[in-house]
Amino acid sequence: MKLTITILIAFVAGLHLYFLWFEMFAWTTRGKKIFKKFPKDMFEPTKSLAANQGLYNGFLAA
């Protein structure tokens, strides 16, 4: 049981670290590929908002 809980916690922390990377460093490059229905010119003005969310996810991963 303890092993299962540890694996689940590591998985959730890994997800938050992925979101940190995506929102802080890949928002303007990969974001356009992932969110295809969004306008292409939306990503650059919202870069600081995404970085803020990425930092928040980093704190959750810790």
Backbone as numpy.savetxt, mean C-alpha at the origin, in Angstrom:
# Nx Ny Nz CAx CAy CAz Cx Cy Cz
-1.87 -24.10 17.17 -2.69 -22.91 17.17 -1.83 -21.64 17.17
-0.76 -21.68 17.98 0.12 -20.51 18.04 0.80 -20.28 16.69
1.16 -21.34 16.01 1.79 -21.22 14.69 0.83 -20.59 13.69
-0.43 -20.98 13.73 -1.43 -20.42 12.83 -1.59 -18.92 13.06
-1.65 -18.53 14.32 -1.79 -17.11 14.65 -0.58 -16.33 14.19
0.61 -16.88 14.39 1.84 -16.22 13.96 1.87 -16.05 12.45
1.45 -17.07 11.73 1.42 -16.99 10.26 0.42 -15.94 9.80
-0.75 -15.89 10.41 -1.75 -14.89 10.03 -1.27 -13.47 10.33
-0.63 -13.28 11.47 -0.10 -11.95 11.82 0.98 -11.55 10.82
1.85 -12.48 10.45 2.90 -12.18 9.47 2.29 -11.85 8.11
1.23 -12.54 7.74 0.56 -12.27 6.47 -0.04 -10.87 6.45
-0.72 -10.50 7.51 -1.33 -9.16 7.59 -0.25 -8.08 7.60
0.84 -8.31 8.32 1.95 -7.35 8.32 2.56 -7.24 6.92
2.67 -8.35 6.23 3.19 -8.32 4.86 2.29 -7.54 3.92
0.98 -7.69 4.08 0.05 -6.90 3.28 0.24 -5.40 3.52
0.38 -5.03 4.77 0.57 -3.61 5.09 1.90 -3.10 4.53
2.92 -3.92 4.54 4.20 -3.50 3.96 4.09 -3.36 2.44
3.31 -4.23 1.80 3.08 -4.09 0.36 2.34 -2.79 0.07
1.31 -2.50 0.85 0.57 -1.25 0.65 1.46 -0.04 0.88
2.35 -0.12 1.87 3.31 0.96 2.11 4.14 1.20 0.87
4.71 0.14 0.33 5.55 0.27 -0.87 4.74 0.84 -2.04
3.56 0.29 -2.25 2.75 0.71 -3.40 2.35 2.18 -3.29
1.86 2.57 -2.13 1.34 3.93 -1.99 2.44 4.98 -1.87
3.59 4.62 -1.33 4.65 5.61 -1.16 5.59 5.68 -2.36
5.82 4.58 -3.03 6.86 4.56 -4.05 6.37 4.21 -5.46
5.23 3.56 -5.59 4.79 3.12 -6.92 3.43 3.68 -7.31
2.98 4.71 -6.63 1.64 5.25 -6.89 1.51 5.78 -8.31
2.50 6.52 -8.79 2.37 7.13 -10.11 2.75 6.18 -11.25
3.42 5.08 -10.95 3.81 4.15 -12.01 2.86 2.96 -12.07
2.82 2.18 -11.03 1.96 0.99 -11.03 0.50 1.31 -10.77
0.26 2.43 -10.11 -1.13 2.81 -9.82 -1.96 2.95 -11.08
-1.34 3.50 -12.11 -2.05 3.67 -13.38 -2.40 2.33 -14.01
-1.56 1.32 -13.78 -1.83 -0.01 -14.34 -2.88 -0.76 -13.53
-2.88 -0.55 -12.22 -3.81 -1.28 -11.37 -5.21 -0.67 -11.43
-5.28 0.67 -11.34 -6.56 1.37 -11.38 -6.78 1.94 -12.77
-7.10 1.08 -13.71 -7.21 1.47 -15.12 -8.39 2.40 -15.40
-9.44 2.33 -14.60 -10.62 3.15 -14.86 -10.46 4.58 -14.36
-9.46 4.83 -13.53 -9.23 6.18 -13.03 -8.55 7.01 -14.11
-8.79 8.31 -14.13 -8.10 9.17 -15.12 -6.59 9.15 -14.89
-5.83 9.15 -15.97 -4.36 9.07 -15.87 -3.76 10.30 -15.19
-4.42 11.44 -15.32 -3.86 12.65 -14.73 -4.21 12.82 -13.25
-4.88 11.84 -12.65 -5.26 11.91 -11.25 -4.11 11.52 -10.32
-3.17 10.73 -10.79 -2.19 10.12 -9.90 -1.13 11.09 -9.40
-0.67 11.99 -10.24 0.37 12.93 -9.81 -0.14 13.91 -8.75
-1.33 14.50 -8.90 -1.80 15.42 -7.84 -2.11 14.72 -6.52
-2.42 13.44 -6.56 -2.77 12.72 -5.33 -1.60 11.93 -4.76
-0.40 12.19 -5.25 0.78 11.46 -4.79 1.03 11.65 -3.30
0.87 12.87 -2.80 1.12 13.11 -1.37 0.05 12.45 -0.51
-1.18 12.39 -1.00 -2.23 11.70 -0.25 -1.95 10.20 -0.15
-1.51 9.62 -1.25 -1.18 8.20 -1.25 0.02 7.92 -0.35
1.01 8.82 -0.35 2.18 8.64 0.51 1.77 8.70 1.98
0.83 9.56 2.31 0.34 9.63 3.68 -0.32 8.31 4.08
-1.12 7.74 3.21 -1.75 6.45 3.49 -0.70 5.35 3.59
0.33 5.43 2.75 1.40 4.44 2.82 2.13 4.48 4.14
2.38 5.68 4.64 3.04 5.82 5.94 2.16 5.23 7.04
0.88 5.48 6.97 -0.06 4.91 7.93 -0.01 3.38 7.90
0.02 2.80 6.71 0.11 1.35 6.60 1.43 0.83 7.15
2.49 1.61 7.01 3.76 1.21 7.61 3.68 1.15 9.13
2.98 2.11 9.72 2.80 2.08 11.18 1.96 0.87 11.59
0.97 0.51 10.79 0.17 -0.67 11.12 0.99 -1.95 11.01
1.93 -1.98 10.08 2.77 -3.18 9.92 3.71 -3.35 11.10
4.10 -2.23 11.71 5.02 -2.32 12.85 4.29 -2.92 14.02
